[in-house]
Structure formats: C-alpha cells, structure tokens
Amino acid sequence: MVREIYRNFKIDFYPSLHLNAQEKVYKPSFSHIRLWIFVLLISIKIFVLSSLHKVYIFHEDILVEKKIFAISIIKNNADRLFDAE
C-alpha cells in the first residue's frame, strides 16, 4: 500500500519519472517572450529614471553650492592676478 501511494505520488508530481506519462513543459510563444522582454525593459527604464531623478533632487543643492564655490575661486584668482600687476 505504501509503495502504491509512493508510486502514485511520483506519477502525479514527477511525470518525468514515469515512462508512460506525458511531460507538460511550458514553452512560451515568441509573442510571450517579446511581451516579457518589453515589460522587463520598461521596468528597468522606470527604475533608472526614478533613481536618477532622486539623485538629481538630492544633489541639486550640493551642485549649486559647488558652482558658487567654483565661481568664488575663479573670482579670487582673478583678483589676485590683477592685484599682483
């Protein structure tokens, strides 16, 4: 009885172990593959754009401060050059 239950279990859940069972293998069509690739690319694009937007918003103040600092350095160097002459 235990052998019969085990044999039925193998047939039901592991059809490749049984010689007469037909294997049911999911083979996606070309349109399904294209659809999944499209969904994957769109999700990657959305993730990248959202992360870039967050980085830009987060670093916007830092970029403005760096530009002001760079302008002040250029101005100080120009003042030093004109003062030396």
Secondary structure, DSSP 8 states (H G I E B T S, - for coil): -HHHHHHHHHHHH-GGGSTTS--------HHHHHHHHHHHHHHHHHHHHHHHHHHHHHHHHHHHHHHHHHHHHHHHHHHHHHHH-
